[in-house]
Amino acid sequence: MDTEPIATGAEADIYVTEYLGRPAIAKVRSPKAYRHPELDRRIRSSRIRSEARLMKDAREVGVRTPFIYDIDIIDCAITMEYISGKKIKDLLDEEPEKAEIVCRMIGEALARLHNGGISHGDLTTSNMIMTPEGRICFIDFSMGSSKIETEEMGVDIRLLERAFSSAHPGLENAYKALIDEYCIQKKDSKAVMNKVQEIKDRGRYT
């Protein structure tokens, strides 16, 4: 494993490593000094298992996620497939002419996720990768949930909407295509979009 993480977050560090000779990513949940050590380990271990389960569940409903190679509940780490493609954020920035096609792919994948009762919880274009095979791969399910209600679906879409408005100005039509595809594929999409509007209204008046 590399001694220096390639990414550091509030909850975890990400390292490049190998697993049985294959390139891999290790995600290690960081200890929290303010928690009792045993309680801290239990919380981190539970969250690691939950994230791995969500990634497996997402694949079962047809959404590409990294394959899990190993789960270490002692060190609170997941070792998973290394996805060698390009982040969707970079792809949209560098090749805006592909934005509508890519966004329709995102909309379809998100509808599959929500139809399967799964939310991502931190849905931005930095947490999606275009694989060399031309599929959208969702990464980082650390804030995701299963058996979700319309609220969690609305939050996913609202987060994505804000990501587009801040990181991808000028791609409004591509985002509309994303939502259009989502609504075509999502069961009872009208209820979800009403919830998105409700969430936006809450922020406006609080």
mmCIF file of the C-alpha atoms, coordinates in Angstrom:
data_MODEL
# 
_entry.id   MODEL 
# 
loop_
_atom_site.group_PDB 
_atom_site.id 
_atom_site.type_symbol 
_atom_site.label_atom_id 
_atom_site.label_alt_id 
_atom_site.label_comp_id 
_atom_site.label_asym_id 
_atom_site.label_entity_id 
_atom_site.label_seq_id 
_atom_site.pdbx_PDB_ins_code 
_atom_site.Cartn_x 
_atom_site.Cartn_y 
_atom_site.Cartn_z 
_atom_site.occupancy 
_atom_site.B_iso_or_equiv 
_atom_site.pdbx_formal_charge 
_atom_site.auth_seq_id 
_atom_site.auth_comp_id 
_atom_site.auth_asym_id 
_atom_site.auth_atom_id 
_atom_site.pdbx_PDB_model_num 
ATOM 1   C CA . MET A 1 1   ? 0.000   0.000   0.000   1.00 0.00 ? 1   MET A CA 1 
ATOM 2   C CA . ASP A 1 2   ? 1.223   3.519   -0.746  1.00 0.00 ? 2   ASP A CA 1 
ATOM 3   C CA . THR A 1 3   ? 2.371   5.236   2.433   1.00 0.00 ? 3   THR A CA 1 
ATOM 4   C CA . GLU A 1 4   ? 0.629   8.465   1.428   1.00 0.00 ? 4   GLU A CA 1 
ATOM 5   C CA . PRO A 1 5   ? -3.106  8.503   0.729   1.00 0.00 ? 5   PRO A CA 1 
ATOM 6   C CA . ILE A 1 6   ? -4.248  9.709   -2.698  1.00 0.00 ? 6   ILE A CA 1 
ATOM 7   C CA . ALA A 1 7   ? -7.288  11.282  -1.021  1.00 0.00 ? 7   ALA A CA 1 
ATOM 8   C CA . THR A 1 8   ? -8.072  12.245  2.547   1.00 0.00 ? 8   THR A CA 1 
ATOM 9   C CA . GLY A 1 9   ? -11.553 12.929  3.842   1.00 0.00 ? 9   GLY A CA 1 
ATOM 10  C CA . ALA A 1 10  ? -13.246 13.586  7.156   1.00 0.00 ? 10  ALA A CA 1 
ATOM 11  C CA . GLU A 1 11  ? -14.146 9.906   7.517   1.00 0.00 ? 11  GLU A CA 1 
ATOM 12  C CA . ALA A 1 12  ? -11.588 7.935   5.495   1.00 0.00 ? 12  ALA A CA 1 
ATOM 13  C CA . ASP A 1 13  ? -8.263  7.882   3.655   1.00 0.00 ? 13  ASP A CA 1 
ATOM 14  C CA . ILE A 1 14  ? -7.870  6.329   0.190   1.00 0.00 ? 14  ILE A CA 1 
ATOM 15  C CA . TYR A 1 15  ? -4.733  4.431   -0.841  1.00 0.00 ? 15  TYR A CA 1 
ATOM 16  C CA . VAL A 1 16  ? -3.543  2.723   -4.024  1.00 0.00 ? 16  VAL A CA 1 
ATOM 17  C CA . THR A 1 17  ? -2.572  -0.866  -3.331  1.00 0.00 ? 17  THR A CA 1 
ATOM 18  C CA . GLU A 1 18  ? -2.629  -4.379  -4.833  1.00 0.00 ? 18  GLU A CA 1 
ATOM 19  C CA . TYR A 1 19  ? -4.762  -7.421  -4.166  1.00 0.00 ? 19  TYR A CA 1 
ATOM 20  C CA . LEU A 1 20  ? -3.548  -10.794 -5.446  1.00 0.00 ? 20  LEU A CA 1 
ATOM 21  C CA . GLY A 1 21  ? -1.456  -8.999  -8.044  1.00 0.00 ? 21  GLY A CA 1 
ATOM 22  C CA . ARG A 1 22  ? -4.286  -6.745  -9.234  1.00 0.00 ? 22  ARG A CA 1 
ATOM 23  C CA . PRO A 1 23  ? -4.337  -2.948  -8.833  1.00 0.00 ? 23  PRO A CA 1 
ATOM 24  C CA . ALA A 1 24  ? -6.705  -2.039  -6.033  1.00 0.00 ? 24  ALA A CA 1 
ATOM 25  C CA . ILE A 1 25  ? -7.946  0.770   -3.835  1.00 0.00 ? 25  ILE A CA 1 
ATOM 26  C CA . ALA A 1 26  ? -7.970  0.570   -0.042  1.00 0.00 ? 26  ALA A CA 1 
ATOM 27  C CA . LYS A 1 27  ? -10.390 2.768   1.864   1.00 0.00 ? 27  LYS A CA 1 
ATOM 28  C CA . VAL A 1 28  ? -9.485  3.049   5.553   1.00 0.00 ? 28  VAL A CA 1 
ATOM 29  C CA . ARG A 1 29  ? -11.864 4.679   8.012   1.00 0.00 ? 29  ARG A CA 1 
ATOM 30  C CA . SER A 1 30  ? -9.921  6.961   10.333  1.00 0.00 ? 30  SER A CA 1 
ATOM 31  C CA . PRO A 1 31  ? -10.163 6.586   14.147  1.00 0.00 ? 31  PRO A CA 1 
ATOM 32  C CA . LYS A 1 32  ? -11.872 9.411   16.017  1.00 0.00 ? 32  LYS A CA 1 
ATOM 33  C CA . ALA A 1 33  ? -10.009 10.446  19.166  1.00 0.00 ? 33  ALA A CA 1 
ATOM 34  C CA . TYR A 1 34  ? -13.121 11.961  20.749  1.00 0.00 ? 34  TYR A CA 1 
ATOM 35  C CA . ARG A 1 35  ? -14.851 8.545   20.879  1.00 0.00 ? 35  ARG A CA 1 
ATOM 36  C CA . HIS A 1 36  ? -14.140 5.676   23.272  1.00 0.00 ? 36  HIS A CA 1 
ATOM 37  C CA . PRO A 1 37  ? -11.711 3.366   21.374  1.00 0.00 ? 37  PRO A CA 1 
ATOM 38  C CA . GLU A 1 38  ? -13.961 0.287   21.427  1.00 0.00 ? 38  GLU A CA 1 
ATOM 39  C CA . LEU A 1 39  ? -17.070 2.266   20.495  1.00 0.00 ? 39  LEU A CA 1 
ATOM 40  C CA . ASP A 1 40  ? -15.103 3.990   17.745  1.00 0.00 ? 40  ASP A CA 1 
ATOM 41  C CA . ARG A 1 41  ? -13.953 0.671   16.289  1.00 0.00 ? 41  ARG A CA 1 
ATOM 42  C CA . ARG A 1 42  ? -17.499 -0.706  16.331  1.00 0.00 ? 42  ARG A CA 1 
ATOM 43  C CA . ILE A 1 43  ? -18.888 2.355   14.563  1.00 0.00 ? 43  ILE A CA 1 
ATOM 44  C CA . ARG A 1 44  ? -16.182 2.341   11.912  1.00 0.00 ? 44  ARG A CA 1 
ATOM 45  C CA . SER A 1 45  ? -16.500 -1.405  11.381  1.00 0.00 ? 45  SER A CA 1 
ATOM 46  C CA . SER A 1 46  ? -20.282 -1.129  11.028  1.00 0.00 ? 46  SER A CA 1 
ATOM 47  C CA . ARG A 1 47  ? -19.974 1.664   8.481   1.00 0.00 ? 47  ARG A CA 1 
ATOM 48  C CA . ILE A 1 48  ? -17.409 -0.261  6.449   1.00 0.00 ? 48  ILE A CA 1 
ATOM 49  C CA . ARG A 1 49  ? -19.721 -3.293  6.293   1.00 0.00 ? 49  ARG A CA 1 
ATOM 50  C CA . SER A 1 50  ? -22.691 -1.085  5.392   1.00 0.00 ? 50  SER A CA 1 
ATOM 51  C CA . GLU A 1 51  ? -20.822 0.609   2.552   1.00 0.00 ? 51  GLU A CA 1 
ATOM 52  C CA . ALA A 1 52  ? -19.653 -2.706  1.117   1.00 0.00 ? 52  ALA A CA 1 
ATOM 53  C CA . ARG A 1 53  ? -23.215 -4.083  1.279   1.00 0.00 ? 53  ARG A CA 1 
ATOM 54  C CA . LEU A 1 54  ? -24.626 -1.033  -0.522  1.00 0.00 ? 54  LEU A CA 1 
ATOM 55  C CA . MET A 1 55  ? -22.071 -1.404  -3.324  1.00 0.00 ? 55  MET A CA 1 
ATOM 56  C CA . LYS A 1 56  ? -23.009 -5.072  -3.713  1.00 0.00 ? 56  LYS A CA 1 
ATOM 57  C CA . ASP A 1 57  ? -26.735 -4.246  -3.687  1.00 0.00 ? 57  ASP A CA 1 
ATOM 58  C CA . ALA A 1 58  ? -26.200 -1.527  -6.307  1.00 0.00 ? 58  ALA A CA 1 
ATOM 59  C CA . ARG A 1 59  ? -24.505 -4.004  -8.644  1.00 0.00 ? 59  ARG A CA 1 
ATOM 60  C CA . GLU A 1 60  ? -27.411 -6.400  -8.199  1.00 0.00 ? 60  GLU A CA 1 
ATOM 61  C CA . VAL A 1 61  ? -29.816 -3.769  -9.568  1.00 0.00 ? 61  VAL A CA 1 
ATOM 62  C CA . GLY A 1 62  ? -27.556 -3.049  -12.545 1.00 0.00 ? 62  GLY A CA 1 
ATOM 63  C CA . VAL A 1 63  ? -25.477 -0.094  -11.332 1.00 0.00 ? 63  VAL A CA 1 
ATOM 64  C CA . ARG A 1 64  ? -21.712 -0.390  -11.833 1.00 0.00 ? 64  ARG A CA 1 
ATOM 65  C CA . THR A 1 65  ? -19.668 -0.096  -8.627  1.00 0.00 ? 65  THR A CA 1 
ATOM 66  C CA . PRO A 1 66  ? -16.155 -1.318  -7.760  1.00 0.00 ? 66  PRO A CA 1 
ATOM 67  C CA . PHE A 1 67  ? -15.947 -5.007  -6.865  1.00 0.00 ? 67  PHE A CA 1 
ATOM 68  C CA . ILE A 1 68  ? -15.092 -5.648  -3.226  1.00 0.00 ? 68  ILE A CA 1 
ATOM 69  C CA . TYR A 1 69  ? -11.972 -7.784  -2.749  1.00 0.00 ? 69  TYR A CA 1 
ATOM 70  C CA . ASP A 1 70  ? -11.651 -7.761  1.023   1.00 0.00 ? 70  ASP A CA 1 
ATOM 71  C CA . ILE A 1 71  ? -13.229 -6.274  4.166   1.00 0.00 ? 71  ILE A CA 1 
ATOM 72  C CA . ASP A 1 72  ? -11.052 -5.827  7.273   1.00 0.00 ? 72  ASP A CA 1 
ATOM 73  C CA . ILE A 1 73  ? -13.335 -5.230  10.270  1.00 0.00 ? 73  ILE A CA 1 
ATOM 74  C CA . ILE A 1 74  ? -10.358 -4.897  12.635  1.00 0.00 ? 74  ILE A CA 1 
ATOM 75  C CA . ASP A 1 75  ? -8.570  -2.103  10.750  1.00 0.00 ? 75  ASP A CA 1 
ATOM 76  C CA . CYS A 1 76  ? -11.908 -0.863  9.351   1.00 0.00 ? 76  CYS A CA 1 
ATOM 77  C CA . ALA A 1 77  ? -10.847 -1.006  5.716   1.00 0.00 ? 77  ALA A CA 1 
ATOM 78  C CA . ILE A 1 78  ? -12.289 -2.054  2.366   1.00 0.00 ? 78  ILE A CA 1 
ATOM 79  C CA . THR A 1 79  ? -10.035 -3.230  -0.448  1.00 0.00 ? 79  THR A CA 1 
ATOM 80  C CA . MET A 1 80  ? -11.775 -2.889  -3.787  1.00 0.00 ? 80  MET A CA 1 
ATOM 81  C CA . GLU A 1 81  ? -11.309 -2.844  -7.529  1.00 0.00 ? 81  GLU A CA 1 
ATOM 82  C CA . TYR A 1 82  ? -9.266  0.000   -8.983  1.00 0.00 ? 82  TYR A CA 1 
ATOM 83  C CA . ILE A 1 83  ? -11.396 1.785   -11.601 1.00 0.00 ? 83  ILE A CA 1 
ATOM 84  C CA . SER A 1 84  ? -9.044  3.171   -14.252 1.00 0.00 ? 84  SER A CA 1 
ATOM 85  C CA . GLY A 1 85  ? -11.458 5.456   -16.079 1.00 0.00 ? 85  GLY A CA 1 
ATOM 86  C CA . LYS A 1 86  ? -12.019 9.214   -15.942 1.00 0.00 ? 86  LYS A CA 1 
ATOM 87  C CA . LYS A 1 87  ? -14.046 11.062  -13.336 1.00 0.00 ? 87  LYS A CA 1 
ATOM 88  C CA . ILE A 1 88  ? -17.302 12.333  -14.790 1.00 0.00 ? 88  ILE A CA 1 
ATOM 89  C CA . LYS A 1 89  ? -16.473 15.812  -13.470 1.00 0.00 ? 89  LYS A CA 1 
ATOM 90  C CA . ASP A 1 90  ? -13.326 15.888  -15.610 1.00 0.00 ? 90  ASP A CA 1 
ATOM 91  C CA . LEU A 1 91  ? -15.045 14.292  -18.602 1.00 0.00 ? 91  LEU A CA 1 
ATOM 92  C CA . LEU A 1 92  ? -17.799 16.933  -18.621 1.00 0.00 ? 92  LEU A CA 1 
ATOM 93  C CA . ASP A 1 93  ? -15.226 19.720  -18.265 1.00 0.00 ? 93  ASP A CA 1 
ATOM 94  C CA . GLU A 1 94  ? -12.953 18.425  -21.012 1.00 0.00 ? 94  GLU A CA 1 
ATOM 95  C CA . GLU A 1 95  ? -15.514 17.062  -23.483 1.00 0.00 ? 95  GLU A CA 1 
ATOM 96  C CA . PRO A 1 96  ? -18.733 19.076  -23.090 1.00 0.00 ? 96  PRO A CA 1 
ATOM 97  C CA . GLU A 1 97  ? -19.946 17.865  -26.483 1.00 0.00 ? 97  GLU A CA 1 
ATOM 98  C CA . LYS A 1 98  ? -20.520 14.460  -24.832 1.00 0.00 ? 98  LYS A CA 1 
ATOM 99  C CA . ALA A 1 99  ? -22.418 15.938  -21.888 1.00 0.00 ? 99  ALA A CA 1 
ATOM 100 C CA . GLU A 1 100 ? -25.958 15.058  -22.940 1.00 0.00 ? 100 GLU A CA 1 
ATOM 101 C CA . ILE A 1 101 ? -25.166 11.413  -23.684 1.00 0.00 ? 101 ILE A CA 1 
ATOM 102 C CA . VAL A 1 102 ? -23.209 11.069  -20.432 1.00 0.00 ? 102 VAL A CA 1 
ATOM 103 C CA . CYS A 1 103 ? -25.952 12.744  -18.427 1.00 0.00 ? 103 CYS A CA 1 
ATOM 104 C CA . ARG A 1 104 ? -28.592 10.419  -19.819 1.00 0.00 ? 104 ARG A CA 1 
ATOM 105 C CA . MET A 1 105 ? -26.423 7.517   -18.683 1.00 0.00 ? 105 MET A CA 1 
ATOM 106 C CA . ILE A 1 106 ? -26.246 9.060   -15.208 1.00 0.00 ? 106 ILE A CA 1 
ATOM 107 C CA . GLY A 1 107 ? -30.012 9.515   -15.124 1.00 0.00 ? 107 GLY A CA 1 
ATOM 108 C CA . GLU A 1 108 ? -30.620 5.887   -16.066 1.00 0.00 ? 108 GLU A CA 1 
ATOM 109 C CA . ALA A 1 109 ? -28.121 4.598   -13.471 1.00 0.00 ? 109 ALA A CA 1 
ATOM 110 C CA . LEU A 1 110 ? -29.593 6.772   -10.729 1.00 0.00 ? 110 LEU A CA 1 
ATOM 111 C CA . ALA A 1 111 ? -33.111 5.557   -11.557 1.00 0.00 ? 111 ALA A CA 1 
ATOM 112 C CA . ARG A 1 112 ? -31.902 1.956   -11.279 1.00 0.00 ? 112 ARG A CA 1 
ATOM 113 C CA . LEU A 1 113 ? -30.368 2.752   -7.899  1.00 0.00 ? 113 LEU A CA 1 
ATOM 114 C CA . HIS A 1 114 ? -33.539 4.385   -6.575  1.00 0.00 ? 114 HIS A CA 1 
ATOM 115 C CA . ASN A 1 115 ? -35.801 1.709   -8.045  1.00 0.00 ? 115 ASN A CA 1 
ATOM 116 C CA . GLY A 1 116 ? -33.691 -0.735  -6.045  1.00 0.00 ? 116 GLY A CA 1 
ATOM 117 C CA . GLY A 1 117 ? -34.335 1.204   -2.836  1.00 0.00 ? 117 GLY A CA 1 
ATOM 118 C CA . ILE A 1 118 ? -30.774 2.558   -2.548  1.00 0.00 ? 118 ILE A CA 1 
ATOM 119 C CA . SER A 1 119 ? -29.541 6.126   -2.134  1.00 0.00 ? 119 SER A CA 1 
ATOM 120 C CA . HIS A 1 120 ? -25.988 7.295   -2.723  1.00 0.00 ? 120 HIS A CA 1 
ATOM 121 C CA . GLY A 1 121 ? -26.020 10.102  -0.168  1.00 0.00 ? 121 GLY A CA 1 
ATOM 122 C CA . ASP A 1 122 ? -23.176 12.178  -1.667  1.00 0.00 ? 122 ASP A CA 1 
ATOM 123 C CA . LEU A 1 123 ? -24.025 12.309  -5.338  1.00 0.00 ? 123 LEU A CA 1 
ATOM 124 C CA . THR A 1 124 ? -21.648 14.550  -7.275  1.00 0.00 ? 124 THR A CA 1 
ATOM 125 C CA . THR A 1 125 ? -19.858 14.146  -10.592 1.00 0.00 ? 125 THR A CA 1 
ATOM 126 C CA . SER A 1 126 ? -16.642 13.568  -8.613  1.00 0.00 ? 126 SER A CA 1 
ATOM 127 C CA . ASN A 1 127 ? -18.156 10.342  -7.263  1.00 0.00 ? 127 ASN A CA 1 
ATOM 128 C CA . MET A 1 128 ? -18.759 8.855   -10.719 1.00 0.00 ? 128 MET A CA 1 
ATOM 129 C CA . ILE A 1 129 ? -16.232 7.382   -13.144 1.00 0.00 ? 129 ILE A CA 1 
ATOM 130 C CA . MET A 1 130 ? -16.587 6.553   -16.836 1.00 0.00 ? 130 MET A CA 1 
ATOM 131 C CA . THR A 1 131 ? -15.029 3.109   -17.181 1.00 0.00 ? 131 THR A CA 1 
ATOM 132 C CA . PRO A 1 132 ? -12.897 2.098   -20.190 1.00 0.00 ? 132 PRO A CA 1 
ATOM 133 C CA . GLU A 1 133 ? -15.866 -0.074  -21.225 1.00 0.00 ? 133 GLU A CA 1 
ATOM 134 C CA . GLY A 1 134 ? -18.099 3.009   -21.399 1.00 0.00 ? 134 GLY A CA 1 
ATOM 135 C CA . ARG A 1 135 ? -20.184 2.514   -18.246 1.00 0.00 ? 135 ARG A CA 1 
ATOM 136 C CA . ILE A 1 136 ? -20.869 4.913   -15.395 1.00 0.00 ? 136 ILE A CA 1 
ATOM 137 C CA . CYS A 1 137 ? -19.372 3.609   -12.153 1.00 0.00 ? 137 CYS A CA 1 
ATOM 138 C CA . PHE A 1 138 ? -20.637 5.087   -8.871  1.00 0.00 ? 138 PHE A CA 1 
ATOM 139 C CA . ILE A 1 139 ? -18.075 5.269   -6.053  1.00 0.00 ? 139 ILE A CA 1 
ATOM 140 C CA . ASP A 1 140 ? -18.071 6.250   -2.360  1.00 0.00 ? 140 ASP A CA 1 
ATOM 141 C CA . PHE A 1 141 ? -21.276 4.956   -0.807  1.00 0.00 ? 141 PHE A CA 1 
ATOM 142 C CA . SER A 1 142 ? -20.159 5.973   2.687   1.00 0.00 ? 142 SER A CA 1 
ATOM 143 C CA . MET A 1 143 ? -23.237 8.169   3.157   1.00 0.00 ? 143 MET A CA 1 
ATOM 144 C CA . GLY A 1 144 ? -25.684 5.906   1.339   1.00 0.00 ? 144 GLY A CA 1 
ATOM 145 C CA . SER A 1 145 ? -28.739 4.073   2.631   1.00 0.00 ? 145 SER A CA 1 
ATOM 146 C CA . SER A 1 146 ? -30.966 1.144   1.732   1.00 0.00 ? 146 SER A CA 1 
ATOM 147 C CA . LYS A 1 147 ? -34.729 0.651   2.011   1.00 0.00 ? 147 LYS A CA 1 
ATOM 148 C CA . ILE A 1 148 ? -35.064 4.361   1.344   1.00 0.00 ? 148 ILE A CA 1 
ATOM 149 C CA . GLU A 1 149 ? -38.079 6.638   1.141   1.00 0.00 ? 149 GLU A CA 1 
ATOM 150 C CA . THR A 1 150 ? -38.789 9.431   -1.330  1.00 0.00 ? 150 THR A CA 1 
ATOM 151 C CA . GLU A 1 151 ? -36.905 11.879  0.921   1.00 0.00 ? 151 GLU A CA 1 
ATOM 152 C CA . GLU A 1 152 ? -33.538 10.197  0.345   1.00 0.00 ? 152 GLU A CA 1 
ATOM 153 C CA . MET A 1 153 ? -34.176 10.035  -3.398  1.00 0.00 ? 153 MET A CA 1 
ATOM 154 C CA . GLY A 1 154 ? -34.987 13.740  -3.429  1.00 0.00 ? 154 GLY A CA 1 
ATOM 155 C CA . VAL A 1 155 ? -31.812 14.540  -1.512  1.00 0.00 ? 155 VAL A CA 1 
ATOM 156 C CA . ASP A 1 156 ? -29.714 12.605  -4.062  1.00 0.00 ? 156 ASP A CA 1 
ATOM 157 C CA . ILE A 1 157 ? -31.180 14.610  -6.929  1.00 0.00 ? 157 ILE A CA 1 
ATOM 158 C CA . ARG A 1 158 ? -30.916 17.919  -5.082  1.00 0.00 ? 158 ARG A CA 1 
ATOM 159 C CA . LEU A 1 159 ? -27.231 17.247  -4.350  1.00 0.00 ? 159 LEU A CA 1 
ATOM 160 C CA . LEU A 1 160 ? -26.629 16.443  -8.006  1.00 0.00 ? 160 LEU A CA 1 
ATOM 161 C CA . GLU A 1 161 ? -28.483 19.569  -9.105  1.00 0.00 ? 161 GLU A CA 1 
ATOM 162 C CA . ARG A 1 162 ? -26.311 21.722  -6.847  1.00 0.00 ? 162 ARG A CA 1 
ATOM 163 C CA . ALA A 1 163 ? -23.176 19.977  -8.111  1.00 0.00 ? 163 ALA A CA 1 
ATOM 164 C CA . PHE A 1 164 ? -24.100 20.832  -11.692 1.00 0.00 ? 164 PHE A CA 1 
ATOM 165 C CA . SER A 1 165 ? -24.946 24.453  -10.904 1.00 0.00 ? 165 SER A CA 1 
ATOM 166 C CA . SER A 1 166 ? -21.625 24.989  -9.105  1.00 0.00 ? 166 SER A CA 1 
ATOM 167 C CA . ALA A 1 167 ? -19.180 22.760  -11.012 1.00 0.00 ? 167 ALA A CA 1 
ATOM 168 C CA . HIS A 1 168 ? -20.716 22.664  -14.504 1.00 0.00 ? 168 HIS A CA 1 
ATOM 169 C CA . PRO A 1 169 ? -22.158 26.037  -15.452 1.00 0.00 ? 169 PRO A CA 1 
ATOM 170 C CA . GLY A 1 170 ? -23.327 26.025  -19.037 1.00 0.00 ? 170 GLY A CA 1 
ATOM 171 C CA . LEU A 1 171 ? -24.487 22.418  -18.987 1.00 0.00 ? 171 LEU A CA 1 
ATOM 172 C CA . GLU A 1 172 ? -28.084 23.182  -18.029 1.00 0.00 ? 172 GLU A CA 1 
ATOM 173 C CA . ASN A 1 173 ? -29.485 21.348  -21.060 1.00 0.00 ? 173 ASN A CA 1 
ATOM 174 C CA . ALA A 1 174 ? -27.393 18.273  -20.257 1.00 0.00 ? 174 ALA A CA 1 
ATOM 175 C CA . TYR A 1 175 ? -28.705 18.277  -16.696 1.00 0.00 ? 175 TYR A CA 1 
ATOM 176 C CA . LYS A 1 176 ? -32.272 18.526  -18.030 1.00 0.00 ? 176 LYS A CA 1 
ATOM 177 C CA . ALA A 1 177 ? -31.523 15.458  -20.177 1.00 0.00 ? 177 ALA A CA 1 
ATOM 178 C CA . LEU A 1 178 ? -30.316 13.661  -17.053 1.00 0.00 ? 178 LEU A CA 1 
ATOM 179 C CA . ILE A 1 179 ? -33.579 14.401  -15.239 1.00 0.00 ? 179 ILE A CA 1 
ATOM 180 C CA . ASP A 1 180 ? -35.618 13.500  -18.314 1.00 0.00 ? 180 ASP A CA 1 
ATOM 181 C CA . GLU A 1 181 ? -33.956 10.082  -18.511 1.00 0.00 ? 181 GLU A CA 1 
ATOM 182 C CA . TYR A 1 182 ? -34.337 9.598   -14.763 1.00 0.00 ? 182 TYR A CA 1 
ATOM 183 C CA . CYS A 1 183 ? -38.068 10.314  -14.977 1.00 0.00 ? 183 CYS A CA 1 
ATOM 184 C CA . ILE A 1 184 ? -38.473 7.886   -17.892 1.00 0.00 ? 184 ILE A CA 1 
ATOM 185 C CA . GLN A 1 185 ? -36.792 5.067   -15.972 1.00 0.00 ? 185 GLN A CA 1 
ATOM 186 C CA . LYS A 1 186 ? -37.868 5.803   -12.377 1.00 0.00 ? 186 LYS A CA 1 
ATOM 187 C CA . LYS A 1 187 ? -41.071 4.328   -10.971 1.00 0.00 ? 187 LYS A CA 1 
ATOM 188 C CA . ASP A 1 188 ? -43.343 7.093   -9.624  1.00 0.00 ? 188 ASP A CA 1 
ATOM 189 C CA . SER A 1 189 ? -40.851 9.760   -10.663 1.00 0.00 ? 189 SER A CA 1 
ATOM 190 C CA . LYS A 1 190 ? -43.421 12.518  -10.137 1.00 0.00 ? 190 LYS A CA 1 
ATOM 191 C CA . ALA A 1 191 ? -43.388 11.912  -6.370  1.00 0.00 ? 191 ALA A CA 1 
ATOM 192 C CA . VAL A 1 192 ? -39.583 12.158  -6.325  1.00 0.00 ? 192 VAL A CA 1 
ATOM 193 C CA . MET A 1 193 ? -39.511 15.388  -8.308  1.00 0.00 ? 193 MET A CA 1 
ATOM 194 C CA . ASN A 1 194 ? -42.178 16.876  -6.033  1.00 0.00 ? 194 ASN A CA 1 
ATOM 195 C CA . LYS A 1 195 ? -39.951 15.966  -3.096  1.00 0.00 ? 195 LYS A CA 1 
ATOM 196 C CA . VAL A 1 196 ? -36.992 17.696  -4.771  1.00 0.00 ? 196 VAL A CA 1 
ATOM 197 C CA . GLN A 1 197 ? -39.054 20.878  -5.035  1.00 0.00 ? 197 GLN A CA 1 
ATOM 198 C CA . GLU A 1 198 ? -40.097 20.539  -1.392  1.00 0.00 ? 198 GLU A CA 1 
ATOM 199 C CA . ILE A 1 199 ? -36.438 20.223  -0.331  1.00 0.00 ? 199 ILE A CA 1 
ATOM 200 C CA . LYS A 1 200 ? -35.548 23.309  -2.359  1.00 0.00 ? 200 LYS A CA 1 
ATOM 201 C CA . ASP A 1 201 ? -38.412 25.249  -0.763  1.00 0.00 ? 201 ASP A CA 1 
ATOM 202 C CA . ARG A 1 202 ? -37.247 24.258  2.713   1.00 0.00 ? 202 ARG A CA 1 
ATOM 203 C CA . GLY A 1 203 ? -33.826 25.744  2.020   1.00 0.00 ? 203 GLY A CA 1 
ATOM 204 C CA . ARG A 1 204 ? -35.400 28.891  0.637   1.00 0.00 ? 204 ARG A CA 1 
ATOM 205 C CA . TYR A 1 205 ? -37.454 29.613  3.759   1.00 0.00 ? 205 TYR A CA 1 
ATOM 206 C CA . THR A 1 206 ? -35.118 28.451  6.551   1.00 0.00 ? 206 THR A CA 1 
# 
